[in-house]
Amino acid sequence: MAVTTPVTASVTTPAPVPVPAATGDTATGGTAVTAPAAAPVTLDRREGPYGEVVLRRRGDDFEIIANGTFLMDTSDGRSERLLVDAALRTLGARPHPAVLVGGLGVGFSLAHAAAEPAWGRIAVVEREEAIIDWHREGPLGRISGEALADPRTVLVHDDLVAYVRTSPDTFDALCLDIDNGPDWTVTEDNDSLYSPAGLAACAARLNPGGVLAVWSARPSADFEESLRNAGFSGVRTEEVPVARGVPDVVHLAVRPA
């Protein structure tokens, strides 16, 4: 997610983000009681070329909101870790594979990649200067600090869509999580990443036999079909059950050798 110019502070009031209230059972056997949700506290708000991005704390967790849309928080991270693990499993045995993580987000995917000694070069692409600041100098550093200090890691301040189209670098895996999914993008420009041209650009960044892994908040049969039409093989979806609603998923596809 790339910001090429510094972002400035904004005084815009953030849009409210609904959070389900926690529930529990009484000690006497089964009547559900509702606990009040912790009120969010805004820690930072920036306005930049891609709109507003907000960092909030809710209890012990942190949330990132972009243009009024909830993106992610630090409450779980299972599906973000699956994004990296599923890509590595799909690759199979190859020495020190290079991985591109896009974007940085709350840092779960990067931290998980850096904790795995099998990975070689690790590039993470993030377009929002604010998010980079929150990791380098702010509270999200507790998640990503060791990973960013890892000598294998290179942090690229760029827009992922532009990067995959213009970079000469190639990787063995692309682990992409910049939207709520191919059918639910944060900004209109991101739509092009999931288009035929965008998928062709992703394939160009992959070495033969490389893996494209795309996180989504819900399954997308249409995106699976788009991957097949773009020439990828081994298209499949892995699910991570969630407390309510449809599961988070990781779409996986392989560039033919």
N, C-alpha and C positions, 0 to 999 in steps of 0.2 A: 504494500500500500504506500505510494510515494508522495512525499511532499517536497517539492523542489525549492520552495521559498519558506522562510520562517512563518509559523502561525502566530496569531495574536490572540490575546485574551478576549473573551466575549462575556457579556452580561446577560445574555439571553437565558431565560428560565428554562431548564430542561423539561422535556415532555415526560409525564409520569409513565413509569413502566410497571404494569401489573405484576405482582409477585404472589403466587398462591400462599395462603396462610398455612402454617404447619398444623397438623392434627395429631391427636394422641388419644389413648384410652384412659379412663379413670381407673383407680386402683380397685374399685368395686366391681369391675367386670364389664367393660365393654361400651359404655356410653362415650361417644367421641366428643372431645372438647377441642375447641379451636384456639390456638395460641396466637397472639397478635404478632404480625410480621414486624421485624425491625425496620425502622424508618431509614431510608437511604440518606447518606451524607455526601454531598458533592465535594470532592477533593480538588478537582481541576476541570476546567472547561476551556476548550480552544476552538477557534473558528479558522478554517483554512480553505484551500482550494477545493476540497472535497466536501465541505460543509462542517458541521459541528461534531466534535467528539468530546465525550465526557467520561471522566473516571469517578466512580462513586464507591463508597464503602457501605455495605449493609451487614451489620454485625461483624463477624470475623472475615467476611468475604469482600472481594472487590468486583465491580461490574464495569464493563465498557459499553457505552451507549453511543451510537453514531446516527446523527440526524434524527434523533428521537426513537430509534429502533434499538431494542436490546440486542447486543451481539453475543456476549459471552460473560461468564463470571468464573470465579475460582472455587466454586462449591464442589466440583466433581472432577472433570478432566479425563474420564475414562475414554470417551470417544476421541478426544484429541490425541491420547496416547495410542489408541487403536489405529489411528491414521498412520502413524509411524511404524507400528509393529506389523500391520497388515502389508504395508509396502515391502518391508524387509523380508517377511515370510514369502511373499509372492516372487521376489527376486531370486530366491534360492541362493546357492553358494556362489559367491564371487568375491574376490579380495577387495576389501576396503571400498565399498560402493559409495559414490557421492550422492548426496541428497539435497534437494532444494525444499525448504520449508517456507510457505507463503500463506499468510503473513505471520507476524510475531504474536499478535493477540495478547493473551494473558501469559503466554510463555510455556504452556504445558507441552506442546509438540516439540519445540526446540529443546527444552530441558530433557525430555524423554529421549530424543535422538542423541543428545550429547552424553547421556548416561549409558548408552549402548556402545561398547567398544568396537563392535563390528563395522559401524559406519566410518567412512573415511572423511572426506571433505564435507562440511555442513555449511550451506549458505542459507541465510534467512532474509527474505525480502519483506520490507515494511514501508508503506508509503506515508504513514502518519508520523510526523515529527514528535507529536505529543506522546504517542505510544512508546516511541523509542526513549524519550525522556523519562517516562514512568518506569521503564526498566533500568535505565542507566543510573538515574538519580532518585527514583521514587520507590513506592512500596512494592511494585511488581518485581523489583530486583531480587526479592527473597525467593522467587520462583526461578528466575532466569540467570541470576548472577554467575553461578558456576559455569553454566553453558556458554554465556557470552565471553567468559574468560578462557574457555577451552581453545587451545591453539588450532583445532580443526574448524572452528566457527568463524565465518565471515558474515557480518551484518551489512546488508545492502539497503540503502535508503532510496527506494525507487518504487514506482507503481508496478505491481506484479504483471498486469496485463501488458504494459509496455515492455517490461523486462523479458518476458517469454518471447516476445516478437522480435526483439532487437539484440539480445545478448548472444555472443558467440559461444558461451559456455554450454556444456552438456553435462547431464547427470544420469545416474542410474535410477533415481526415483524423484518424482515431484509429489510432494505432500501439500495439497492446497486447501486452505481454510480461510477464505477472505469474505465469505457471504454466509447467509443462513442456508445456502444451497443453490444449485443451478436455477431453481424456479423462484428464488426469493433473494434477490441481490440487494446489496446495501446502496449502491449507486448505479445509475443506468449504464455507465461505461463498463461496469463489470459484466454486463450481459454478453459482451463480445468474447469473453474468455470461454464461454460454453457454446459458442457458435462454431460452425465448420471451420472457419478461419482460425479461431482461437484454439480449437483442438488440434488443428494442423501445426500451429505454433508450439503447442505443448509437445507434440510428437517430435518436432525438430529439436527440442531441448533435451530429448531423451536419447541415450545410447541404445543401440539395438538390444531388444529384450528388456528394456527399462519399463518401470511401472509408474503409471499415473494414478494417484490416490486423491480423491476429492471428498471432503467432508460435507455432509448435508444434514439439516435438521429433520428431514423426512425423505423417504425413498422417492425416486423419480424414474419411472419406466421410460419416459421420454428421453431422459439423459442417457440411460443405458443404450437406447437405440441410436442416439447421436454418436456415442462412442464407437459402436459397431460400424456405423456409416462412415466414420472418420478413419476406419482401417485398423482400429485396435482389436486385439484378440483377448480371450480369457476374461471377458467382461462379467463382473459379478458384484454383488453388494453384501457387505457385512453389517449386521445390526448391533446396536447397543440399546437394550431396553431402558426406558425412563419411567419415572414414577407415574406420570400421566401422559396420555396421548400417544402419538406414533413414535417409534424409536428413532434415535439418531442413527445415521448410517455413514458408511464409507464406501463410495463407489470406486471400484478397482478395474484397471484395464492395462494391457500390456502392449507396448510397441513391438510388432513382429521383428524377429532377428533378421 
